[in-house]
Amino acid sequence: MDLKNFSRLVLGLTVETTPILHFKSREKHVLGVFVSYLFGKGGVPLFTYAYVEDTDKPFLAYRSESLGGEQFQLTSELEDPKFRYAPILHLEETPELIARSLTAEVKETRKPLTVKLKSVNSLTRLLLAMASRMPAVLPLWHFLRSDKHIIGTYIPFEHYYEAGALPILFYTVQDKPPDGPFIRYKTLKQGESLSFANDTSDSKYFHAKLITVRDFPLFP
């Protein structure tokens, strides 16, 4: 993913702050974080990352409430309270596990149960229901499969028989990409209001964040 999507994933619509790892791999500089999902009797970590220019900056800054759209930057300052910040950890050496995750050397992961929904509305309602018990609004992953745009979110059905969780990927299919990095949603007397947006400035709405990635390994 690019740095904008990475910033949205790490700092958009979250309560907790995740430290970011910075290292060099195959002559490229990488910023990355692990996103962990309950899976079977344990969990599966997704290492999500973006390539960047070489940097010695100690923080990533991000805000989505600006009417002009998202703002993000690598910075040395924490002065502006309008931004949220994540610390960047500069690694002297790249751990082998992380180095392998950037290649095809990782082992095949069992796929979760997939559930196709009729529309993005259903996906957003699902996230709204989950938001009250999560430290962050779960991301909607956006990627291509066979020239179709897939938008989906992973929800663990916890304590499934003797397993820790049954992994379920809820998704919908579109012919074109989403029209913005956020979904703006609320319920009205006459029905639902849902639109794509470039910011999260309107507090009357529930917002969901879309993260565009080149591939999503938990999808068949």
C-alpha positions, -999 to +999 in steps of 0.1 A: +000+000+000+011+036-003+019+059+027-016+075+027-034+041+031-008+030+056-013+062+077-051+057+076-047+020+087-024+029+117-039+061+129-073+065+114-104+059+137-083+042+164-080+046+201-047+028+206-014+038+190+007+011+172+045+015+170+058+015+134+088-005+123+113+011+099+139-010+082+156-016+048+148-046+026+162-052-008+175-017-011+140-003-002+129+015+030+099+000+046+074+012+072+053-017+086+030-029+114+015-062+123-023-065+122-033-096+142-065-116+137-079-144+158-077-175+136-085-211+146-069-219+179-046-190+178-041-161+154-027-150+121-005-119+118-007-098+086+024-077+081+011-045+064+037-021+050+045+008+027+077+017+008+090+051+016+121+072+010+149+070+035+139+088+067+152+094+102+119+111+114+107+097+147+069+100+141+041+096+116+014+122+119-021+119+105-055+136+107-088+129+088-110+156+102-098+183+079-125+195+054-097+195+027-092+157+032-066+136+049-032+150+060-002+129+068+035+134+072+067+120+087+077+145+114+100+152+143+075+173+162+044+166+183+033+202+186+000+202+166-029+187+186-050+183+155-029+154+145-025+119+159+010+105+161+026+070+160+062+064+170+086+051+144+112+025+156+143+024+134+156-012+132+193-018+131+186-053+116+155-068+100+141-098+119+140-129+098+102-133+103+096-099+089+120-103+060+102-135+050+068-118+051+079-095+023+085-124+000+067-155-012+086-176+013+058-176+039+037-208+042+001-210+028-025-199+054-058-217+057-085-195+042-113-182+064-150-187+058-161-161+032-196-145+032-206-124+002-230-095+010-252-076-014-238-041-007-214-019+012-244-009+033-244-043+050-206-042+056-209-008+072-238-019+095-216-048+106-187-024+115-212-001+133-223-031+154-187-041+162-175-005+170-188-004+206-166-033+217-134-026+197-105-002+203-106+008+166-131+008+138-121-023+119-106-016+084-124-024+052-098-039+029-100-030-008-082-050-034-086-064-069-096-100-079-102-108-116-107-071-125-134-068-097-130-045-067-134-065-035-143-046-003-143-067+029-137-070+066-125-099+087-146-107+118-136-135+142-165-156+155-149-163+189-149-195+209-161-217+180-162-252+196-127-260+208-111-234+185-102-199+196-123-184+167-139-192+134-125-166+109-152-150+087-145-126+059-175-105+050-172-089+016-189-073-014-179-069-050-180-038-072-171-030-108-153+002-099-131+014-070-146+032-040-150+070-045-131+079-013-110+066+016-139+067+041-175+057+042-199+082+059-230+065+073-260+072+095-296+060+098-326+083+090-363+079+094-366+073+057-337+049+056-300+048+055-276+075+044-243+062+030-217+080+009-179+079+003-159+108+017-124+122+018-125+132+055-141+124+088-150+159+098-188+155+102-194+141+137-230+133+129-220+103+109-203+070+117-172+066+096-154+035+083-120+035+067-110+018+035-075+005+031-063-002-005-038-030-007-021-048-036-032-081-023-050-097+006-038-132+014-069-143+034-091-141+004-094-171-020 
